[in-house]
Amino acid sequence: MSKNLNGELRALVDELVDKGLTLGQARREFERQFIVAALRCHQGNLGGSARSLGIHRNTLRNKVGDLGIVTDDYAPKGPRARR
């Protein structure tokens, strides 16, 4: 991890601790934001997102459901191309 990123992460963690966030709350929100970023990058595609995250597609599908993430929110708008 780069020194700058490490410093930014440390500052963010310090702020969350100061606000009283528990480790469980912080972990859940970090995981949610990380998954949402992957879904945005892959336009809501679970397979591509899972590969980029280094987890199995089914694991991602379960996490998406547990975290209440709606993958359609990150899919391209308009008519879908047929396969």
PDB file with SEQRES, HELIX, SHEET and CRYST1 records, atoms N, CA, C and O in Angstrom:
SEQRES   1 A   83  MET SER LYS ASN LEU ASN GLY GLU LEU ARG ALA LEU VAL          
SEQRES   2 A   83  ASP GLU LEU VAL ASP LYS GLY LEU THR LEU GLY GLN ALA          
SEQRES   3 A   83  ARG ARG GLU PHE GLU ARG GLN PHE ILE VAL ALA ALA LEU          
SEQRES   4 A   83  ARG CYS HIS GLN GLY ASN LEU GLY GLY SER ALA ARG SER          
SEQRES   5 A   83  LEU GLY ILE HIS ARG ASN THR LEU ARG ASN LYS VAL GLY          
SEQRES   6 A   83  ASP LEU GLY ILE VAL THR ASP ASP TYR ALA PRO LYS GLY          
SEQRES   7 A   83  PRO ARG ALA ARG ARG                                          
HELIX    1 AA1 LYS A    3  ASP A   18  1                                  16    
HELIX    2 AA2 LEU A   23  CYS A   41  1                                  19    
HELIX    3 AA3 LEU A   46  LEU A   53  1                                   8    
HELIX    4 AA4 ARG A   57  LEU A   67  1                                  11    
HELIX    5 AA5 THR A   71  TYR A   74  5                                   4    
CRYST1    1.000    1.000    1.000  90.00  90.00  90.00 P 1           1          
ATOM      1  N   MET A   1       0.860  -1.170   0.000  1.00  0.00           N  
ATOM      2  CA  MET A   1       0.000   0.000   0.000  1.00  0.00           C  
ATOM      3  C   MET A   1       0.907   1.234   0.000  1.00  0.00           C  
ATOM      4  O   MET A   1       1.900   1.281   0.725  1.00  0.00           O  
ATOM      5  N   SER A   2       0.562   2.219  -0.809  1.00  0.00           N  
ATOM      6  CA  SER A   2       1.375   3.423  -0.875  1.00  0.00           C  
ATOM      7  C   SER A   2       1.293   4.194   0.442  1.00  0.00           C  
ATOM      8  O   SER A   2       0.318   4.100   1.187  1.00  0.00           O  
ATOM      9  N   LYS A   3       2.345   4.952   0.696  1.00  0.00           N  
ATOM     10  CA  LYS A   3       2.407   5.716   1.939  1.00  0.00           C  
ATOM     11  C   LYS A   3       1.263   6.724   2.030  1.00  0.00           C  
ATOM     12  O   LYS A   3       0.694   6.923   3.103  1.00  0.00           O  
ATOM     13  N   ASN A   4       0.923   7.366   0.897  1.00  0.00           N  
ATOM     14  CA  ASN A   4      -0.157   8.342   0.882  1.00  0.00           C  
ATOM     15  C   ASN A   4      -1.506   7.677   1.171  1.00  0.00           C  
ATOM     16  O   ASN A   4      -2.297   8.189   1.963  1.00  0.00           O  
ATOM     17  N   LEU A   5      -1.768   6.533   0.524  1.00  0.00           N  
ATOM     18  CA  LEU A   5      -3.021   5.816   0.760  1.00  0.00           C  
ATOM     19  C   LEU A   5      -3.114   5.354   2.206  1.00  0.00           C  
ATOM     20  O   LEU A   5      -4.176   5.430   2.823  1.00  0.00           O  
ATOM     21  N   ASN A   6      -1.999   4.877   2.741  1.00  0.00           N  
ATOM     22  CA  ASN A   6      -1.972   4.433   4.130  1.00  0.00           C  
ATOM     23  C   ASN A   6      -2.320   5.584   5.067  1.00  0.00           C  
ATOM     24  O   ASN A   6      -3.059   5.399   6.034  1.00  0.00           O  
ATOM     25  N   GLY A   7      -1.789   6.772   4.783  1.00  0.00           N  
ATOM     26  CA  GLY A   7      -2.083   7.942   5.611  1.00  0.00           C  
ATOM     27  C   GLY A   7      -3.542   8.357   5.509  1.00  0.00           C  
ATOM     28  O   GLY A   7      -4.164   8.705   6.513  1.00  0.00           O  
ATOM     29  N   GLU A   8      -4.092   8.322   4.291  1.00  0.00           N  
ATOM     30  CA  GLU A   8      -5.503   8.669   4.099  1.00  0.00           C  
ATOM     31  C   GLU A   8      -6.406   7.673   4.813  1.00  0.00           C  
ATOM     32  O   GLU A   8      -7.400   8.057   5.430  1.00  0.00           O  
ATOM     33  N   LEU A   9      -6.058   6.397   4.727  1.00  0.00           N  
ATOM     34  CA  LEU A   9      -6.854   5.361   5.392  1.00  0.00           C  
ATOM     35  C   LEU A   9      -6.779   5.540   6.907  1.00  0.00           C  
ATOM     36  O   LEU A   9      -7.789   5.415   7.600  1.00  0.00           O  
ATOM     37  N   ARG A  10      -5.609   5.825   7.408  1.00  0.00           N  
ATOM     38  CA  ARG A  10      -5.449   6.023   8.853  1.00  0.00           C  
ATOM     39  C   ARG A  10      -6.312   7.195   9.323  1.00  0.00           C  
ATOM     40  O   ARG A  10      -6.964   7.104  10.363  1.00  0.00           O  
ATOM     41  N   ALA A  11      -6.320   8.291   8.566  1.00  0.00           N  
ATOM     42  CA  ALA A  11      -7.125   9.456   8.939  1.00  0.00           C  
ATOM     43  C   ALA A  11      -8.617   9.117   8.931  1.00  0.00           C  
ATOM     44  O   ALA A  11      -9.357   9.531   9.823  1.00  0.00           O  
ATOM     45  N   LEU A  12      -9.049   8.368   7.925  1.00  0.00           N  
ATOM     46  CA  LEU A  12     -10.455   7.966   7.843  1.00  0.00           C  
ATOM     47  C   LEU A  12     -10.834   7.067   9.016  1.00  0.00           C  
ATOM     48  O   LEU A  12     -11.889   7.245   9.625  1.00  0.00           O  
ATOM     49  N   VAL A  13      -9.973   6.104   9.331  1.00  0.00           N  
ATOM     50  CA  VAL A  13     -10.238   5.196  10.451  1.00  0.00           C  
ATOM     51  C   VAL A  13     -10.299   5.985  11.755  1.00  0.00           C  
ATOM     52  O   VAL A  13     -11.185   5.758  12.579  1.00  0.00           O  
ATOM     53  N   ASP A  14      -9.355   6.918  11.944  1.00  0.00           N  
ATOM     54  CA  ASP A  14      -9.381   7.736  13.159  1.00  0.00           C  
ATOM     55  C   ASP A  14     -10.698   8.499  13.285  1.00  0.00           C  
ATOM     56  O   ASP A  14     -11.266   8.591  14.373  1.00  0.00           O  
ATOM     57  N   GLU A  15     -11.178   9.041  12.174  1.00  0.00           N  
ATOM     58  CA  GLU A  15     -12.446   9.779  12.182  1.00  0.00           C  
ATOM     59  C   GLU A  15     -13.613   8.867  12.541  1.00  0.00           C  
ATOM     60  O   GLU A  15     -14.483   9.252  13.322  1.00  0.00           O  
ATOM     61  N   LEU A  16     -13.637   7.658  11.973  1.00  0.00           N  
ATOM     62  CA  LEU A  16     -14.730   6.728  12.264  1.00  0.00           C  
ATOM     63  C   LEU A  16     -14.712   6.284  13.724  1.00  0.00           C  
ATOM     64  O   LEU A  16     -15.765   6.163  14.349  1.00  0.00           O  
ATOM     65  N   VAL A  17     -13.520   6.040  14.268  1.00  0.00           N  
ATOM     66  CA  VAL A  17     -13.403   5.661  15.673  1.00  0.00           C  
ATOM     67  C   VAL A  17     -13.874   6.811  16.560  1.00  0.00           C  
ATOM     68  O   VAL A  17     -14.597   6.597  17.533  1.00  0.00           O  
ATOM     69  N   ASP A  18     -13.459   8.038  16.217  1.00  0.00           N  
ATOM     70  CA  ASP A  18     -13.888   9.207  16.991  1.00  0.00           C  
ATOM     71  C   ASP A  18     -15.406   9.369  16.983  1.00  0.00           C  
ATOM     72  O   ASP A  18     -15.981   9.853  17.958  1.00  0.00           O  
ATOM     73  N   LYS A  19     -16.060   8.968  15.892  1.00  0.00           N  
ATOM     74  CA  LYS A  19     -17.519   9.078  15.783  1.00  0.00           C  
ATOM     75  C   LYS A  19     -18.239   7.913  16.450  1.00  0.00           C  
ATOM     76  O   LYS A  19     -19.469   7.898  16.506  1.00  0.00           O  
ATOM     77  N   GLY A  20     -17.484   6.930  16.961  1.00  0.00           N  
ATOM     78  CA  GLY A  20     -18.092   5.833  17.699  1.00  0.00           C  
ATOM     79  C   GLY A  20     -18.540   4.652  16.867  1.00  0.00           C  
ATOM     80  O   GLY A  20     -19.305   3.816  17.348  1.00  0.00           O  
ATOM     81  N   LEU A  21     -18.085   4.564  15.634  1.00  0.00           N  
ATOM     82  CA  LEU A  21     -18.451   3.432  14.784  1.00  0.00           C  
ATOM     83  C   LEU A  21     -17.800   2.163  15.313  1.00  0.00           C  
ATOM     84  O   LEU A  21     -16.629   2.175  15.692  1.00  0.00           O  
ATOM     85  N   THR A  22     -18.555   1.068  15.341  1.00  0.00           N  
ATOM     86  CA  THR A  22     -17.973  -0.202  15.762  1.00  0.00           C  
ATOM     87  C   THR A  22     -17.203  -0.828  14.600  1.00  0.00           C  
ATOM     88  O   THR A  22     -17.371  -0.433  13.446  1.00  0.00           O  
ATOM     89  N   LEU A  23     -16.372  -1.794  14.912  1.00  0.00           N  
ATOM     90  CA  LEU A  23     -15.617  -2.496  13.873  1.00  0.00           C  
ATOM     91  C   LEU A  23     -16.575  -3.187  12.900  1.00  0.00           C  
ATOM     92  O   LEU A  23     -16.343  -3.179  11.691  1.00  0.00           O  
ATOM     93  N   GLY A  24     -17.629  -3.773  13.413  1.00  0.00           N  
ATOM     94  CA  GLY A  24     -18.609  -4.439  12.557  1.00  0.00           C  
ATOM     95  C   GLY A  24     -19.295  -3.470  11.603  1.00  0.00           C  
ATOM     96  O   GLY A  24     -19.485  -3.775  10.425  1.00  0.00           O  
ATOM     97  N   GLN A  25     -19.663  -2.306  12.116  1.00  0.00           N  
ATOM     98  CA  GLN A  25     -20.300  -1.298  11.260  1.00  0.00           C  
ATOM     99  C   GLN A  25     -19.331  -0.804  10.186  1.00  0.00           C  
ATOM    100  O   GLN A  25     -19.710  -0.656   9.024  1.00  0.00           O  
ATOM    101  N   ALA A  26     -18.093  -0.554  10.573  1.00  0.00           N  
ATOM    102  CA  ALA A  26     -17.091  -0.076   9.624  1.00  0.00           C  
ATOM    103  C   ALA A  26     -16.795  -1.135   8.571  1.00  0.00           C  
ATOM    104  O   ALA A  26     -16.683  -0.817   7.387  1.00  0.00           O  
ATOM    105  N   ARG A  27     -16.668  -2.380   8.989  1.00  0.00           N  
ATOM    106  CA  ARG A  27     -16.388  -3.471   8.056  1.00  0.00           C  
ATOM    107  C   ARG A  27     -17.524  -3.626   7.054  1.00  0.00           C  
ATOM    108  O   ARG A  27     -17.284  -3.779   5.857  1.00  0.00           O  
ATOM    109  N   ARG A  28     -18.745  -3.587   7.535  1.00  0.00           N  
ATOM    110  CA  ARG A  28     -19.908  -3.738   6.652  1.00  0.00           C  
ATOM    111  C   ARG A  28     -19.975  -2.605   5.625  1.00  0.00           C  
ATOM    112  O   ARG A  28     -20.211  -2.850   4.442  1.00  0.00           O  
ATOM    113  N   GLU A  29     -19.767  -1.362   6.081  1.00  0.00           N  
ATOM    114  CA  GLU A  29     -19.837  -0.228   5.172  1.00  0.00           C  
ATOM    115  C   GLU A  29     -18.684  -0.233   4.176  1.00  0.00           C  
ATOM    116  O   GLU A  29     -18.874   0.101   3.006  1.00  0.00           O  
ATOM    117  N   PHE A  30     -17.492  -0.609   4.629  1.00  0.00           N  
ATOM    118  CA  PHE A  30     -16.356  -0.692   3.710  1.00  0.00           C  
ATOM    119  C   PHE A  30     -16.620  -1.740   2.635  1.00  0.00           C  
ATOM    120  O   PHE A  30     -16.397  -1.496   1.450  1.00  0.00           O  
ATOM    121  N   GLU A  31     -17.096  -2.909   3.060  1.00  0.00           N  
ATOM    122  CA  GLU A  31     -17.386  -3.979   2.109  1.00  0.00           C  
ATOM    123  C   GLU A  31     -18.469  -3.533   1.117  1.00  0.00           C  
ATOM    124  O   GLU A  31     -18.370  -3.797  -0.081  1.00  0.00           O  
ATOM    125  N   ARG A  32     -19.479  -2.870   1.618  1.00  0.00           N  
ATOM    126  CA  ARG A  32     -20.559  -2.389   0.757  1.00  0.00           C  
ATOM    127  C   ARG A  32     -20.013  -1.409  -0.290  1.00  0.00           C  
ATOM    128  O   ARG A  32     -20.308  -1.537  -1.478  1.00  0.00           O  
ATOM    129  N   GLN A  33     -19.233  -0.450   0.150  1.00  0.00           N  
ATOM    130  CA  GLN A  33     -18.686   0.549  -0.768  1.00  0.00           C  
ATOM    131  C   GLN A  33     -17.722  -0.073  -1.777  1.00  0.00           C  
ATOM    132  O   GLN A  33     -17.695   0.331  -2.939  1.00  0.00           O  
ATOM    133  N   PHE A  34     -16.941  -1.042  -1.345  1.00  0.00           N  
ATOM    134  CA  PHE A  34     -15.995  -1.727  -2.232  1.00  0.00           C  
ATOM    135  C   PHE A  34     -16.749  -2.492  -3.310  1.00  0.00           C  
ATOM    136  O   PHE A  34     -16.373  -2.452  -4.481  1.00  0.00           O  
ATOM    137  N   ILE A  35     -17.809  -3.187  -2.920  1.00  0.00           N  
ATOM    138  CA  ILE A  35     -18.620  -3.950  -3.877  1.00  0.00           C  
ATOM    139  C   ILE A  35     -19.335  -3.009  -4.840  1.00  0.00           C  
ATOM    140  O   ILE A  35     -19.372  -3.271  -6.043  1.00  0.00           O  
ATOM    141  N   VAL A  36     -19.897  -1.929  -4.333  1.00  0.00           N  
ATOM    142  CA  VAL A  36     -20.582  -0.964  -5.198  1.00  0.00           C  
ATOM    143  C   VAL A  36     -19.607  -0.394  -6.224  1.00  0.00           C  
ATOM    144  O   VAL A  36     -19.975  -0.227  -7.386  1.00  0.00           O  
ATOM    145  N   ALA A  37     -18.377  -0.095  -5.823  1.00  0.00           N  
ATOM    146  CA  ALA A  37     -17.376   0.425  -6.757  1.00  0.00           C  
ATOM    147  C   ALA A  37     -17.092  -0.588  -7.859  1.00  0.00           C  
ATOM    148  O   ALA A  37     -16.965  -0.211  -9.025  1.00  0.00           O  
ATOM    149  N   ALA A  38     -16.991  -1.869  -7.507  1.00  0.00           N  
ATOM    150  CA  ALA A  38     -16.755  -2.912  -8.511  1.00  0.00           C  
ATOM    151  C   ALA A  38     -17.957  -3.035  -9.439  1.00  0.00           C  
ATOM    152  O   ALA A  38     -17.786  -3.190 -10.648  1.00  0.00           O  
ATOM    153  N   LEU A  39     -19.160  -2.970  -8.900  1.00  0.00           N  
ATOM    154  CA  LEU A  39     -20.362  -3.051  -9.727  1.00  0.00           C  
ATOM    155  C   LEU A  39     -20.455  -1.868 -10.693  1.00  0.00           C  
ATOM    156  O   LEU A  39     -20.837  -2.037 -11.851  1.00  0.00           O  
ATOM    157  N   ARG A  40     -20.107  -0.677 -10.217  1.00  0.00           N  
ATOM    158  CA  ARG A  40     -20.092   0.495 -11.110  1.00  0.00           C  
ATOM    159  C   ARG A  40     -19.080   0.290 -12.233  1.00  0.00           C  
ATOM    160  O   ARG A  40     -19.369   0.565 -13.397  1.00  0.00           O  
ATOM    161  N   CYS A  41     -17.910  -0.188 -11.882  1.00  0.00           N  
ATOM    162  CA  CYS A  41     -16.841  -0.398 -12.856  1.00  0.00           C  
ATOM    163  C   CYS A  41     -17.248  -1.418 -13.917  1.00  0.00           C  
ATOM    164  O   CYS A  41     -16.862  -1.297 -15.080  1.00  0.00           O  
ATOM    165  N   HIS A  42     -18.029  -2.423 -13.515  1.00  0.00           N  
ATOM    166  CA  HIS A  42     -18.431  -3.508 -14.412  1.00  0.00           C  
ATOM    167  C   HIS A  42     -19.902  -3.408 -14.815  1.00  0.00           C  
ATOM    168  O   HIS A  42     -20.504  -4.391 -15.247  1.00  0.00           O  
ATOM    169  N   GLN A  43     -20.472  -2.215 -14.670  1.00  0.00           N  
ATOM    170  CA  GLN A  43     -21.837  -1.919 -15.096  1.00  0.00           C  
ATOM    171  C   GLN A  43     -22.863  -2.923 -14.570  1.00  0.00           C  
ATOM    172  O   GLN A  43     -23.750  -3.362 -15.302  1.00  0.00           O  
ATOM    173  N   GLY A  44     -22.729  -3.276 -13.300  1.00  0.00           N  
ATOM    174  CA  GLY A  44     -23.685  -4.165 -12.658  1.00  0.00           C  
ATOM    175  C   GLY A  44     -23.476  -5.636 -12.939  1.00  0.00           C  
ATOM    176  O   GLY A  44     -24.249  -6.464 -12.458  1.00  0.00           O  
ATOM    177  N   ASN A  45     -22.449  -5.992 -13.708  1.00  0.00           N  
ATOM    178  CA  ASN A  45     -22.197  -7.383 -14.060  1.00  0.00           C  
ATOM    179  C   ASN A  45     -21.560  -8.107 -12.879  1.00  0.00           C  
ATOM    180  O   ASN A  45     -20.455  -7.766 -12.455  1.00  0.00           O  
ATOM    181  N   LEU A  46     -22.270  -9.117 -12.345  1.00  0.00           N  
ATOM    182  CA  LEU A  46     -21.774  -9.842 -11.177  1.00  0.00           C  
ATOM    183  C   LEU A  46     -20.519 -10.642 -11.476  1.00  0.00           C  
ATOM    184  O   LEU A  46     -19.599 -10.681 -10.659  1.00  0.00           O  
ATOM    185  N   GLY A  47     -20.470 -11.284 -12.647  1.00  0.00           N  
ATOM    186  CA  GLY A  47     -19.305 -12.109 -12.987  1.00  0.00           C  
ATOM    187  C   GLY A  47     -18.034 -11.290 -13.065  1.00  0.00           C  
ATOM    188  O   GLY A  47     -17.022 -11.648 -12.462  1.00  0.00           O  
ATOM    189  N   GLY A  48     -18.079 -10.189 -13.805  1.00  0.00           N  
ATOM    190  CA  GLY A  48     -16.902  -9.325 -13.918  1.00  0.00           C  
ATOM    191  C   GLY A  48     -16.528  -8.700 -12.592  1.00  0.00           C  
ATOM    192  O   GLY A  48     -15.346  -8.595 -12.262  1.00  0.00           O  
ATOM    193  N   SER A  49     -17.523  -8.287 -11.832  1.00  0.00           N  
ATOM    194  CA  SER A  49     -17.267  -7.693 -10.521  1.00  0.00           C  
ATOM    195  C   SER A  49     -16.622  -8.702  -9.589  1.00  0.00           C  
ATOM    196  O   SER A  49     -15.664  -8.382  -8.885  1.00  0.00           O  
ATOM    197  N   ALA A  50     -17.147  -9.925  -9.584  1.00  0.00           N  
ATOM    198  CA  ALA A  50     -16.591 -10.971  -8.720  1.00  0.00           C  
ATOM    199  C   ALA A  50     -15.135 -11.258  -9.083  1.00  0.00           C  
ATOM    200  O   ALA A  50     -14.290 -11.397  -8.199  1.00  0.00           O  
ATOM    201  N   ARG A  51     -14.843 -11.347 -10.375  1.00  0.00           N  
ATOM    202  CA  ARG A  51     -13.457 -11.598 -10.799  1.00  0.00           C  
ATOM    203  C   ARG A  51     -12.533 -10.483 -10.311  1.00  0.00           C  
ATOM    204  O   ARG A  51     -11.441 -10.749  -9.809  1.00  0.00           O  
ATOM    205  N   SER A  52     -12.976  -9.238 -10.463  1.00  0.00           N  
ATOM    206  CA  SER A  52     -12.124  -8.122 -10.047  1.00  0.00           C  
ATOM    207  C   SER A  52     -11.932  -8.088  -8.528  1.00  0.00           C  
ATOM    208  O   SER A  52     -10.909  -7.606  -8.041  1.00  0.00           O  
ATOM    209  N   LEU A  53     -12.904  -8.593  -7.790  1.00  0.00           N  
ATOM    210  CA  LEU A  53     -12.810  -8.636  -6.329  1.00  0.00           C  
ATOM    211  C   LEU A  53     -12.066  -9.866  -5.826  1.00  0.00           C  
ATOM    212  O   LEU A  53     -11.681  -9.934  -4.659  1.00  0.00           O  
ATOM    213  N   GLY A  54     -11.865 -10.850  -6.726  1.00  0.00           N  
ATOM    214  CA  GLY A  54     -11.163 -12.074  -6.336  1.00  0.00           C  
ATOM    215  C   GLY A  54     -12.018 -13.031  -5.531  1.00  0.00           C  
ATOM    216  O   GLY A  54     -11.513 -13.790  -4.704  1.00  0.00           O  
ATOM    217  N   ILE A  55     -13.344 -12.988  -5.786  1.00  0.00           N  
ATOM    218  CA  ILE A  55     -14.259 -13.903  -5.095  1.00  0.00           C  
ATOM    219  C   ILE A  55     -15.142 -14.603  -6.118  1.00  0.00           C  
ATOM    220  O   ILE A  55     -15.236 -14.170  -7.266  1.00  0.00           O  
ATOM    221  N   HIS A  56     -15.783 -15.680  -5.701  1.00  0.00           N  
ATOM    222  CA  HIS A  56     -16.682 -16.425  -6.577  1.00  0.00           C  
ATOM    223  C   HIS A  56     -17.959 -15.613  -6.802  1.00  0.00           C  
ATOM    224  O   HIS A  56     -18.389 -14.864  -5.925  1.00  0.00           O  
ATOM    225  N   ARG A  57     -18.550 -15.768  -7.966  1.00  0.00           N  
ATOM    226  CA  ARG A  57     -19.773 -15.054  -8.325  1.00  0.00           C  
ATOM    227  C   ARG A  57     -20.887 -15.296  -7.310  1.00  0.00           C  
ATOM    228  O   ARG A  57     -21.606 -14.368  -6.939  1.00  0.00           O  
ATOM    229  N   ASN A  58     -21.030 -16.549  -6.861  1.00  0.00           N  
ATOM    230  CA  ASN A  58     -22.083 -16.846  -5.887  1.00  0.00           C  
ATOM    231  C   ASN A  58     -21.830 -16.154  -4.544  1.00  0.00           C  
ATOM    232  O   ASN A  58     -22.772 -15.729  -3.874  1.00  0.00           O  
ATOM    233  N   THR A  59     -20.567 -16.044  -4.157  1.00  0.00           N  
ATOM    234  CA  THR A  59     -20.226 -15.333  -2.927  1.00  0.00           C  
ATOM    235  C   THR A  59     -20.630 -13.874  -3.049  1.00  0.00           C  
ATOM    236  O   THR A  59     -21.198 -13.294  -2.123  1.00  0.00           O  
ATOM    237  N   LEU A  60     -20.327 -13.280  -4.217  1.00  0.00           N  
ATOM    238  CA  LEU A  60     -20.707 -11.889  -4.435  1.00  0.00           C  
ATOM    239  C   LEU A  60     -22.225 -11.739  -4.431  1.00  0.00           C  
ATOM    240  O   LEU A  60     -22.756 -10.803  -3.834  1.00  0.00           O  
ATOM    241  N   ARG A  61     -22.917 -12.651  -5.091  1.00  0.00           N  
ATOM    242  CA  ARG A  61     -24.391 -12.582  -5.122  1.00  0.00           C  
ATOM    243  C   ARG A  61     -24.947 -12.618  -3.698  1.00  0.00           C  
ATOM    244  O   ARG A  61     -25.866 -11.867  -3.370  1.00  0.00           O  
ATOM    245  N   ASN A  62     -24.390 -13.491  -2.851  1.00  0.00           N  
ATOM    246  CA  ASN A  62     -24.853 -13.575  -1.465  1.00  0.00           C  
ATOM    247  C   ASN A  62     -24.559 -12.284  -0.698  1.00  0.00           C  
ATOM    248  O   ASN A  62     -25.407 -11.800   0.052  1.00  0.00           O  
ATOM    249  N   LYS A  63     -23.366 -11.730  -0.884  1.00  0.00           N  
ATOM    250  CA  LYS A  63     -23.000 -10.494  -0.199  1.00  0.00           C  
ATOM    251  C   LYS A  63     -23.878  -9.331  -0.664  1.00  0.00           C  
ATOM    252  O   LYS A  63     -24.308  -8.512   0.149  1.00  0.00           O  
ATOM    253  N   VAL A  64     -24.143  -9.261  -1.965  1.00  0.00           N  
ATOM    254  CA  VAL A  64     -25.010  -8.217  -2.523  1.00  0.00           C  
ATOM    255  C   VAL A  64     -26.387  -8.294  -1.856  1.00  0.00           C  
ATOM    256  O   VAL A  64     -26.950  -7.275  -1.458  1.00  0.00           O  
ATOM    257  N   GLY A  65     -26.917  -9.502  -1.740  1.00  0.00           N  
ATOM    258  CA  GLY A  65     -28.217  -9.678  -1.087  1.00  0.00           C  
ATOM    259  C   GLY A  65     -28.179  -9.300   0.382  1.00  0.00           C  
ATOM    260  O   GLY A  65     -29.073  -8.609   0.871  1.00  0.00           O  
ATOM    261  N   ASP A  66     -27.150  -9.749   1.089  1.00  0.00           N  
ATOM    262  CA  ASP A  66     -27.028  -9.446   2.523  1.00  0.00           C  
ATOM    263  C   ASP A  66     -26.888  -7.952   2.787  1.00  0.00           C  
ATOM    264  O   ASP A  66     -27.381  -7.442   3.793  1.00  0.00           O  
ATOM    265  N   LEU A  67     -26.212  -7.254   1.874  1.00  0.00           N  
ATOM    266  CA  LEU A  67     -25.968  -5.831   2.058  1.00  0.00           C  
ATOM    267  C   LEU A  67     -27.072  -4.959   1.456  1.00  0.00           C  
ATOM    268  O   LEU A  67     -27.026  -3.734   1.570  1.00  0.00           O  
ATOM    269  N   GLY A  68     -28.062  -5.584   0.818  1.00  0.00           N  
ATOM    270  CA  GLY A  68     -29.184  -4.845   0.249  1.00  0.00           C  
ATOM    271  C   GLY A  68     -28.817  -4.014  -0.965  1.00  0.00           C  
ATOM    272  O   GLY A  68     -29.431  -2.978  -1.222  1.00  0.00           O  
ATOM    273  N   ILE A  69     -27.821  -4.463  -1.711  1.00  0.00           N  
ATOM    274  CA  ILE A  69     -27.385  -3.744  -2.911  1.00  0.00           C  
ATOM    275  C   ILE A  69     -28.242  -4.199  -4.090  1.00  0.00           C  
ATOM    276  O   ILE A  69     -28.472  -5.395  -4.264  1.00  0.00           O  
ATOM    277  N   VAL A  70     -28.705  -3.268  -4.884  1.00  0.00           N  
ATOM    278  CA  VAL A  70     -29.506  -3.572  -6.070  1.00  0.00           C  
ATOM    279  C   VAL A  70     -28.590  -3.430  -7.291  1.00  0.00           C  
ATOM    280  O   VAL A  70     -28.228  -2.316  -7.670  1.00  0.00           O  
ATOM    281  N   THR A  71     -28.218  -4.550  -7.900  1.00  0.00           N  
ATOM    282  CA  THR A  71     -27.254  -4.512  -9.009  1.00  0.00           C  
ATOM    283  C   THR A  71     -27.798  -3.761 -10.218  1.00  0.00           C  
ATOM    284  O   THR A  71     -27.022  -3.180 -10.976  1.00  0.00           O  
ATOM    285  N   ASP A  72     -29.107  -3.761 -10.413  1.00  0.00           N  
ATOM    286  CA  ASP A  72     -29.701  -3.042 -11.547  1.00  0.00           C  
ATOM    287  C   ASP A  72     -29.399  -1.544 -11.494  1.00  0.00           C  
ATOM    288  O   ASP A  72     -29.425  -0.869 -12.522  1.00  0.00           O  
ATOM    289  N   ASP A  73     -29.116  -1.028 -10.302  1.00  0.00           N  
ATOM    290  CA  ASP A  73     -28.783   0.391 -10.162  1.00  0.00           C  
ATOM    291  C   ASP A  73     -27.485   0.741 -10.887  1.00  0.00           C  
ATOM    292  O   ASP A  73     -27.235   1.911 -11.178  1.00  0.00           O  
ATOM    293  N   TYR A  74     -26.658  -0.266 -11.181  1.00  0.00           N  
ATOM    294  CA  TYR A  74     -25.348  -0.034 -11.782  1.00  0.00           C  
ATOM    295  C   TYR A  74     -25.266  -0.547 -13.212  1.00  0.00           C  
ATOM    296  O   TYR A  74     -24.224  -0.431 -13.857  1.00  0.00           O  
ATOM    297  N   ALA A  75     -26.358  -1.111 -13.708  1.00  0.00           N  
ATOM    298  CA  ALA A  75     -26.404  -1.618 -15.077  1.00  0.00           C  
ATOM    299  C   ALA A  75     -26.674  -0.461 -16.037  1.00  0.00           C  
ATOM    300  O   ALA A  75     -27.296   0.530 -15.655  1.00  0.00           O  
ATOM    301  N   PRO A  76     -26.210  -0.584 -17.281  1.00  0.00           N  
ATOM    302  CA  PRO A  76     -26.494   0.465 -18.268  1.00  0.00           C  
ATOM    303  C   PRO A  76     -27.999   0.620 -18.452  1.00  0.00           C  
ATOM    304  O   PRO A  76     -28.747  -0.356 -18.397  1.00  0.00           O  
ATOM    305  N   LYS A  77     -28.422   1.832 -18.667  1.00  0.00           N  
ATOM    306  CA  LYS A  77     -29.851   2.105 -18.875  1.00  0.00           C  
ATOM    307  C   LYS A  77     -30.210   1.892 -20.351  1.00  0.00           C  
ATOM    308  O   LYS A  77     -29.349   1.980 -21.226  1.00  0.00           O  
ATOM    309  N   GLY A  78     -31.474   1.615 -20.609  1.00  0.00           N  
ATOM    310  CA  GLY A  78     -31.933   1.439 -21.971  1.00  0.00           C  
ATOM    311  C   GLY A  78     -32.093  -0.034 -22.330  1.00  0.00           C  
ATOM    312  O   GLY A  78     -31.892  -0.907 -21.485  1.00  0.00           O  
ATOM    313  N   PRO A  79     -32.450  -0.309 -23.572  1.00  0.00           N  
ATOM    314  CA  PRO A  79     -32.669  -1.703 -23.982  1.00  0.00           C  
ATOM    315  C   PRO A  79     -31.382  -2.507 -23.898  1.00  0.00           C  
ATOM    316  O   PRO A  79     -30.305  -2.015 -24.236  1.00  0.00           O  
ATOM    317  N   ARG A  80     -31.503  -3.737 -23.448  1.00  0.00           N  
ATOM    318  CA  ARG A  80     -30.348  -4.614 -23.321  1.00  0.00           C  
ATOM    319  C   ARG A  80     -30.129  -5.376 -24.620  1.00  0.00           C  
ATOM    320  O   ARG A  80     -31.082  -5.741 -25.310  1.00  0.00           O  
ATOM    321  N   ALA A  81     -28.882  -5.606 -24.939  1.00  0.00           N  
ATOM    322  CA  ALA A  81     -28.547  -6.406 -26.123  1.00  0.00           C  
ATOM    323  C   ALA A  81     -28.871  -7.858 -25.838  1.00  0.00           C  
ATOM    324  O   ALA A  81     -28.601  -8.359 -24.747  1.00  0.00           O  
ATOM    325  N   ARG A  82     -29.443  -8.526 -26.809  1.00  0.00           N  
ATOM    326  CA  ARG A  82     -29.757  -9.944 -26.651  1.00  0.00           C  
ATOM    327  C   ARG A  82     -28.527 -10.764 -26.932  1.00  0.00           C  
ATOM    328  O   ARG A  82     -27.729 -10.401 -27.797  1.00  0.00           O  
ATOM    329  N   ARG A  83     -28.351 -11.864 -26.223  1.00  0.00           N  
ATOM    330  CA  ARG A  83     -27.218 -12.760 -26.431  1.00  0.00           C  
ATOM    331  C   ARG A  83     -27.579 -13.873 -27.353  1.00  0.00           C  
ATOM    332  O   ARG A  83     -26.744 -14.729 -27.644  1.00  0.00           O  
TER     333      ARG A  83                                                      
END                                                                             
